[in-house]
Amino acid sequence: MKLIIINYGAGNIKSIQFAFKRLGVDAILSNNIDEIRTADKVIFPGVGEASTAMKMLQESGLDKVIPTLKQPVLGICLGMQLMCNSSEEGDTKGLGIFNVNVKKFSKVVKVPQMGWNVIYDLKSDLFTGIKEKEFMYLVHSFYAENCEEAIATTDYEIEYASALQKDNFYGVQFHPEKSGVEGSKILENFLNL
């Protein structure tokens, strides 16, 4: 299987690469458009600030390529947020794959949300073998609003979409590569889609 992790300069990609290695798959780090187009599966990671990350995607032309991909694509953390319509972070226009906006948590809660929280209302083959209210590891100050494309929900001040799916595109707000056995199972499920 040819698994590509998009390497566009905004991601903690080594930990994701190691997580797949533990599953027996050597993921290739690449920002080569032809290589990404011909992959069997694509991971779109992201750590950092939305507008800066979007600028890096635009400079490499990946902002035009990612929405046209036909194979299963998994956005992780900021990767998922960039797949949405827009983000309040840096007033960023997203890729528009998911029809939802990304908002900032209010000052009522500790921001960023950092640590373990549960996911529930699981609605996808991505969560095969994962129990309702399983704990996942999260680090984020912004969230995708709950919407029709939500395939998992988390509650932190409000209920928000902790995972999204539309057609061949999947996104998770949590870090499966840092979420122990269950996170590893989600990555394995993605490989089996």
N, C-alpha and C positions, 0 to 999 in steps of 0.2 A: 504494500500500500504506500502510495506517495502522499505523505502528510506534510503540508507546508504551514509553518508559523510565520505570518507576515511580520517582517522585520523592518519597521519604518522609523525606528528611533524612539518609540514611546512605549516601552513595555519591559516588564520583568520577565523576559522570555526564557531565560535559562531554567528557572524553576518549572516552567511549563514543559520545556524540552525534557528535563529530567523525569517529570511525571509520566510522560509518554514512554520514555526509555524503560521505566519500571514496568510498563505494560507490554514491553517487547517491540515497540515501534520507534524507529529512528526518525524523528521529525527534522525536517530541513528548514533552517532559517533563511528566508529569502524576501527580497523586495522586487524580484524580477517578474514583470507582468506575465510573460509567456509561461514561466514556471508555475506561477500561481494559477493561471487559467487551466493548466493541464493537471493540476493536483487532483487526487481522489477526494481529499478532505482539506479544509482550510481553517486554521485558527487565527482569529483577529484579536490579539491581546491589546492591552492599553493600561498604562500607569501614568499619572501626571495630570496635566491641565488640558481641558478639552480644546480650547482655541489653538493652542500650540500644536497639539497632536493633529488637529484637522489641517493646519498649515503644512505640516510634514507630509500628510497624505496628498494634499494638493500639489506640492512641489514634485512628488514622485509620480503623479497621475493616478495613484491608487484610489483616489476619491471617485474617479469615473469607473474604475475596474470592479471594485468590490460589489456594488449593487447589481452588476451584470453576471456574477458568478452563478453557475448552475448546480455545482456540487454542494454537499452540506458544508456550511460555514458556521463556526462557533465564535461569537464575540464574547470576550471575558472582561468584566469590570468596565473600564473606560471604553474598551472596544465595543461592548454592548451599547453604551450610552451614545457613542458616535454613530451607531446604526439607527438612532432615533431621529425624529424631525429636527429637534433643536435642543440646546442645553443652555440653561441660565448661566453656566460657567463660561465666562468670557463672551457671553451673548453669541454663542456658536450655532451656525446652521449645520445640521447633521446630514447624514447620507440619505435619510428619508426612507429607509427600508422598513422600519417599524413606525406605525402611525401613532406616535406618542411623544410627548415632550419630557425633558429631564429638568427637574426642579431642585432647588437647594433645601435641605432640611432647615427648619426654623431654629431659633435660638433656645427653644423650649428643651431640646435634647442636646446631649453632648455630641459635638460634630468635630471630626468625623465619627461616624459609627465605626467602631473598631473592635473586632472580636467575633465571638460566635453568636449566631442568631438562627432561628428556625425558619425553614421553608415549608409551605403547605399549599393546599389546593393544586397539587401536582397533576399536570394534564398533558403529558407527552412521553413518547418512548425514551426520551432523554433520561427520564426518571425511573425506568424499569428497575425493580429491585430496591428502590429507595422508599423508605417509610415516610408517611406524613409527619410533619414536625421534626424532621431530621435536622441536626445542626450543621451549618456551613460557616466558613470563615469569611468575614466581610471587612473591608476598609474603604469607606466612601463618605463624601459630604453631600453628594447629589444622588437623586433617585429617579427612575422612570415611573411615571404615574401609573396607577392600576388601569388596565385597559383590556380590550377584547383579545389582544395578542398575548396577554399574560399567561404563562404556563406554570408559574409558581409565584407565591405571594409571601411577603415578609412584613411584620409589623414593627415599626420603629417610629413612634409618635403617630404615624398614620400607616395604613396598609399601602404598600407599593408593589410594583412588579419586580420580583427578584429574578425572574427569568421570562424570556419572550420567545415566541416563534412565529414566523410567517414563511410559508413554503419551505424552501431549503435553508433558510436563515434561522439560527438559534442565537440567543444571547443569555448570559448569566451575569448577574451583578456580583455574586460571590466568587471566591477563588477556589475552583475545584482542586487545583494543584496544591492547595494548602489546607484542604478540608478532610484529610485523613482517608480512611478506607472508602467512605461514602463518596467523597469527591473524586477519588480514583475510579469508582464504579461509574460515575457520570461521564468521565472522559472515555471509559471503555464503551459505554453505551453510545457515545457519539461516534466512535470508531465503527460500531456495528450498524449504524443507521443506513 
